[in-house]
Amino acid sequence: MAQHSNGLHHHGYVERSALTHALSAAERRMLDPDEVMHSPDEVAAWLAGTLRAAMGLTEDEVAFTDETEIWLAESRRGETIVTGLNDGPTITAEAVYDSNCECERQLKPVSPTKKRR
């Protein structure tokens, strides 16, 4: 899985509103992300999985093959990607440079002996 270049990563946000009523980029950046992604593959997989879940469909029912290629290309270029359903949710993978972000400095490694609940 290739990492983003140039110290870039993406923050994932799921807003419970339609695309036409989504938060601005500045408003979104004030929130904690729902997901932090470090590679174009992670971005594309998160977008597909989150959109699929919002639709109530499985991977067998909708693969997002064409969209995945676009999402990979856009995330490699360091673009922010916004998608979603007309009635919501709005799903955003916001491109963020490490130097402009506190999330990486706030994350603490979990001991391998600890398990998530």
Secondary structure, DSSP 8 states (H G I E B T S, - for coil): ----STTEEEEEEEESS-GGG---HHHHTTS--SEEE-SHHHHHHHHHHHHHHHHT--TTT---HHHHHHHHHHHHTT--EEEE-TTS-EEEEEEEEGGG-SHHHH-----TT----
